Amino acid sequence: MTKDKHPDYHAVVFRDRSAGYAFLTRSTATSERTIEWDDGKTYPVIDVEISSESHPFHTGKARAVDPEGEIAKFQRRYGTEGTDAVRRPTPDEVTPDRVLHTGAEGEVSAEDLVLASGRDLTPDSLEWARRKLAAEGRAAMEKQLP
C-alpha cells in the first residue's frame, strides 16, 4: 500500500456552542484548539454553527409556513388578474357540477359532461364522465333511501 496517500483519521470533538453540546467522533478534520474530554484525554475541538441539538428540524422548533398567508401576500403584491387557479365561474357559465346537479333537458349523457367540463371527447374523458355520473347517481339514490 502507498504510504501517506490517505489523510490522517483521528478522534475529534465537534462542539455546538449555541446548544452547549459536544460529541466525540473520528474525522480527518484538524484544529489547533484542544479540549479535555470526559475520559481525561485531550482531543482537537472543532466548533460548528449548528448540529442536531440546535437544528430546528431535529429540535421540533421548525417554523411552519402558512400557505394561505403566502398566497394572500402574493395576491396583494401581484394582484389576482389572470390567475385561473382561483377563477370563479360566472352565473350563466355551464360547469360540470351545474350539469350534474341541475340536469340539462332530462338525463345527462357522458358526452354532455365531457363537453361541459371543457375536455376533448376522448375514450379517457368519456370513462371519467361515466364514473362521475355513476358516483353522482349513487349519491342521489342514497339521499332518497330512508
C-alpha positions in Angstrom: 0.0 0.0 0.0 1.2 3.5 -0.7 2.2 5.5 2.4 0.8 9.0 3.0 -1.9 8.5 0.4 -4.9 8.8 2.8 -5.4 11.7 5.3 -5.0 11.2 9.0 -8.2 9.8 10.5 -8.3 10.5 14.3 -10.5 11.3 17.2 -12.0 14.8 17.2 -14.6 16.6 19.4 -17.2 18.6 17.5 -18.8 21.3 19.7 -22.0 23.2 19.0 -21.6 26.4 21.0 -25.2 27.6 20.5 -26.6 24.4 22.2 -23.7 23.7 24.6 -23.4 20.3 23.1 -20.2 18.4 22.1 -19.6 14.9 20.9 -16.5 12.8 20.3 -16.2 11.1 16.9 -13.5 10.2 14.3 -12.7 12.6 11.4 -10.0 13.8 9.1 -10.7 17.4 10.2 -8.0 19.1 12.2 -7.8 22.0 14.6 -5.2 23.9 16.6 -7.5 24.2 19.6 -7.9 21.3 22.0 -10.3 20.2 24.8 -10.0 17.8 27.6 -12.8 15.1 27.3 -14.6 13.1 30.0 -12.1 10.3 29.7 -9.2 12.6 30.7 -7.6 12.7 27.3 -7.1 15.8 25.2 -8.6 16.0 21.7 -8.7 18.6 18.9 -12.0 20.5 19.1 -13.9 21.9 16.1 -16.7 24.4 16.7 -19.7 24.1 14.5 -22.6 26.6 14.0 -25.3 24.1 14.0 -25.8 20.4 15.0 -28.7 18.0 15.6 -29.1 19.6 19.0 -29.7 23.1 17.7 -31.2 22.5 14.2 -34.9 23.4 14.1 -35.8 20.2 12.2 -34.3 18.0 14.8 -35.5 20.0 17.8 -39.1 20.3 16.7 -39.0 24.0 16.6 -39.2 24.3 12.8 -41.1 27.3 11.6 -44.4 26.4 10.0 -45.0 28.1 6.7 -48.5 29.5 6.4 -49.5 28.7 2.8 -52.7 30.8 2.9 -50.6 33.7 4.1 -48.1 33.3 1.3 -50.9 33.2 -1.3 -52.5 36.3 0.1 -49.1 38.1 0.2 -48.6 37.1 -3.5 -52.1 38.3 -4.5 -51.5 41.6 -2.6 -48.2 42.1 -4.4 -49.1 41.0 -7.9 -52.9 41.1 -7.9 -55.4 38.4 -8.9 -55.8 39.3 -12.6 -55.0 36.3 -14.9 -54.9 33.7 -12.2 -57.0 30.7 -13.3 -56.5 28.8 -10.1 -58.9 31.0 -8.1 -61.2 31.9 -11.0 -64.9 31.6 -10.2 -67.4 30.7 -12.9 -69.9 33.3 -13.9 -73.6 32.7 -13.0 -74.6 31.8 -16.6 -71.5 29.7 -17.3 -72.1 25.9 -17.7 -69.9 23.9 -15.5 -69.8 20.1 -14.9 -71.3 20.5 -11.4 -74.2 22.5 -12.7 -74.9 19.9 -15.4 -74.9 17.1 -12.8 -76.9 18.9 -10.2 -79.5 20.7 -12.3 -79.9 18.1 -15.0 -80.0 19.7 -18.5 -83.0 18.5 -20.5 -83.6 15.3 -18.6 -80.9 12.6 -18.5 -77.3 13.8 -18.7 -75.0 11.8 -21.0 -71.3 11.3 -20.6 -70.7 13.4 -23.8 -72.6 16.4 -22.2 -70.5 16.2 -19.1 -67.2 16.0 -21.0 -68.2 19.0 -23.2 -69.3 21.0 -20.2 -66.0 20.3 -18.5 -64.1 21.7 -21.4 -62.3 18.5 -22.2 -61.8 16.9 -25.5 -64.0 13.9 -26.4 -61.6 11.0 -25.9 -62.1 7.5 -24.6 -60.4 8.5 -21.3 -62.5 11.6 -20.8 -65.7 9.6 -21.5 -64.6 7.0 -19.0 -64.1 9.8 -16.4 -67.6 11.2 -17.2 -69.2 7.7 -16.8 -67.5 7.2 -13.4 -68.6 10.7 -12.3 -72.2 10.1 -13.4 -72.3 6.7 -11.7 -70.9 8.2 -8.4 -73.5 11.1 -8.6 -76.3 8.6 -9.2 -75.3 6.5 -6.2 -75.2 9.7 -4.0 -78.6 10.7 -5.2 -80.1 7.3 -4.5 -78.5 7.3 -1.0 -80.2 10.6 -0.3 -83.6 9.1 -1.3 -83.3 6.0 0.8 -85.0 6.2 4.3 
